[in-house]
Every structure is written in C-alpha cells, then in structure tokens.
C-alpha cells in the first residue's frame, strides 16, 4: 500500500491510499470518529480508475497524530481479534 498526502493544514488532512478499497477506508473513518474528529469521510470517484482519498478535519487536535492514533487502535483491535479467534479455534 502506498500512502500519499494530498493536502495538509493545521486541522485538515487529505490522504490517498493506493490500491485500497472501502474496507480499510471505512475502518479508518469509524476509528477517526472515535478519536473525536469533527469530520472524517472518504471519496472514491471511480471504482476502478481512482484511489480512495481520506478527508478529515479536527477541532484542535493535530490531524496527523490523530490519524496515527486511529491506526494504532485498529492494530490493537486486530491483535485482540487474532488472539480471540485463535482461542475459538482451539475449542
């Protein structure tokens, strides 16, 4: 996955995710809402010809740090899921 910063401001961030689809972007968007951002959405203009772009705005938080925190939470959730799924397979 390649990530490209398309725009960055004091409280705004636009990030393109090459080769990704709705699955990752929806997960990021949801986690950003849990981080308390003012606005988190993504756009994908064409299903085959364009990459999705995440758009986010914060009130006072640093958008880069906020996105990193959301990604870290997703990583932790996936580790928890992997452990629980492993336990379920052993039952």
N, C-alpha and C positions, 0 to 999 in steps of 0.2 A: 504494500500500500504506500503510495506517495501522498504526502500532505503538502498543500501549497497555501500560504497565507495570501488571500486575495485583497484584504483590506484590514487595517488595524487602526483603531483610535483609542482615546483614553478609556472609553467604556464600551467600545464596539469591536467586534471581530467577525471576519468572514473567512472561512477556511474551506478549500476544495479538497475532496477526498477521491483521489484517482482510483478507479476500479472497485469502488464500494457501491452499496445499494441502500435501499430503505432500512434494512435490518440494523446496520450499525448506526445510521443517522437517527433513526427513531430512538434507539437506546441512548445515544448521547443527548438527544433533545430532552428525553424524560429525566435523565440524571441532572442535566443543567437546571431544569425546573426545580428539582430537589435541592440544588445548590442555592436557590433563591434568586435566579437571574430575572430581569424584567421581561426579556424576550428571548426565546430560543425557537428556531424553526430551521427548516432546510428547504432548498429548492433543487429540482432536477428537471431542467427544461425539456429534455428529450430522453426517453428511456434507454436508447442505445448510443446516442451521439454525444451526450454530455455527462460530466461527472457531477455528483451532488455537491452542493455548497451549503455549509452550515452557517447560519447567521445568528449572532447572539448580541444582546445588549445587557449591561448591568447598570445598577444604580450608582454604586460607589466602589464595587469590587473590581479588581484587575481582571479583565476577561481572559487573559492567557492563564493566569493562575487558577481561575475558576474552571476553565476547560480541563486543565491538568488534574484538578481535584475530582472532577466528574469522571475522568478516565481512570483515575486510581480507584474510585469507588466501584466502577464496573469491573476492574481487575480483581478486587477483593470479592465481589459478588460471584465472579466466575470461579475463583478458588474455593469458595464455600460450596458452590454448586457441585464442583468436581468431587469434593470430599463426600458430600451427602449422596451423590449419585453412586460413588464407589461403595459406600456403606449399603445402599439399597441393593446393589448387585450381589452383595455377599449374603443377603438374607435368603 
